[in-house]
Each structure stands twice: as C-alpha cells, then as structure tokens.
C-alpha cells in the first residue's frame, strides 16, 4: 500500500517524480489525494492537492492495482470514488 495525502499535482498534471513512481510501483492499493476536479484545480493549483485525473494517471503509470481517492474540503460537494 502507498499513501499520498496532500500530494500536489504539477501544473501540467502529467509529470510524476521518480520518487512517487518508486513508492507506488506495483502496490495493491494506492491511496492518493484527489480533492479537486480539473475546474477547481485551475483556481487552486498551489493549494497542495491533486485532481482525481492526476491520481488515476499516477496509479496507471505506477501499475497500482487499485486506487482510493481521498481528501476532504468541507466547502466542496465533489464526491470521491474508488476506481479499480
């Protein structure tokens, strides 16, 4: 299992550090910050969080078997979900 709370997505939402890929490589479960939608990220890109799409990208690149999106902002109605 790998746990990446408060993981800041890069502005391009494509590049992944080698350290993150190493941590997440072939894990059974990746718990990753997925607090923002793409629209929300546009105005909160420096708040220290990720988008659900970036979390999916990390999971795919690291060959994680399951992904659990996590984080909570009490001011949002975005629902987080589990993808396998």
Phi and psi in degrees as a GROMACS rama.xvg file:
@    title "Ramachandran Plot"
@    xaxis  label "Phi"
@    yaxis  label "Psi"
@TYPE xy
-126.029  141.187  UNK-2
-125.598  115.883  UNK-3
-123.975  75.6608  UNK-4
-80.5383  156.049  UNK-5
50.3811  43.4199  UNK-6
-95.3906  112.338  UNK-7
-70.414  120.411  UNK-8
-72.2433  144.05  UNK-9
-71.4328  160.678  UNK-10
-58.9243  -34.7531  UNK-11
-80.7617  -12.4557  UNK-12
51.5577  31.043  UNK-13
-127.952  -41.7165  UNK-14
-74.1632  140.157  UNK-15
-130.142  131.245  UNK-16
-67.8119  151.461  UNK-17
-59.7817  -36.476  UNK-18
-63.7335  -40.3258  UNK-19
-66.6197  -44.5573  UNK-20
-61.7228  -39.7224  UNK-21
-64.701  -44.9815  UNK-22
-61.4361  -38.7464  UNK-23
-94.0991  -6.84451  UNK-24
-57.4312  119.966  UNK-25
61.1161  21.4  UNK-26
-69.9178  154.064  UNK-27
-72.3998  -35.9261  UNK-28
-140.666  126.867  UNK-29
-110.273  117.259  UNK-30
-98.9943  114.501  UNK-31
-133.051  141.18  UNK-32
-56.3251  126.257  UNK-33
-139.402  42.0185  UNK-34
-63.6249  -37.9673  UNK-35
-110.4  148.89  UNK-36
-77.6722  170.064  UNK-37
-60.699  -40.2744  UNK-38
-64.0298  -42.7385  UNK-39
-65.2609  -39.6068  UNK-40
-62.1376  -32.2482  UNK-41
-56.4871  -31.89  UNK-42
-105.37  -2.5211  UNK-43
-132.113  32.9734  UNK-44
-65.0999  -15.3093  UNK-45
-115.578  24.3633  UNK-46
-92.4755  1.99919  UNK-47
85.9026  24.3077  UNK-48
-133.581  176.599  UNK-49
-121.481  171.885  UNK-50
-98.4514  160.423  UNK-51
-61.337  -40.0945  UNK-52
-63.032  -38.9967  UNK-53
-67.4877  -38.5173  UNK-54
-61.2963  -41.7842  UNK-55
-62.5652  -41.8395  UNK-56
-60.9687  -45.9741  UNK-57
-60.8458  -47.1334  UNK-58
-59.3504  -43.5852  UNK-59
-66.0821  -45.2086  UNK-60
-66.7075  -31.2053  UNK-61
-90.1172  -3.06913  UNK-62
61.7332  37.1633  UNK-63
-71.1049  141.876  UNK-64
-78.0272  -37.6248  UNK-65
-137.811  152.999  UNK-66
-128.164  129.716  UNK-67
-116.761  115.429  UNK-68
-80.9615  138.962  UNK-69
-143.045  156.565  UNK-70
136.385  164.398  UNK-71
-148.419  128.657  UNK-72
-122.797  111.279  UNK-73
-62.96  -11.0321  UNK-74
-92.7736  4.22114  UNK-75
-118.336  157.851  UNK-76
-109.691  9.34527  UNK-77
-62.8426  131.269  UNK-78
-99.221  127.35  UNK-79
-85.7799  154.304  UNK-80
-142.073  167.907  UNK-81
-106.768  132.699  UNK-82
-118.946  141.365  UNK-83
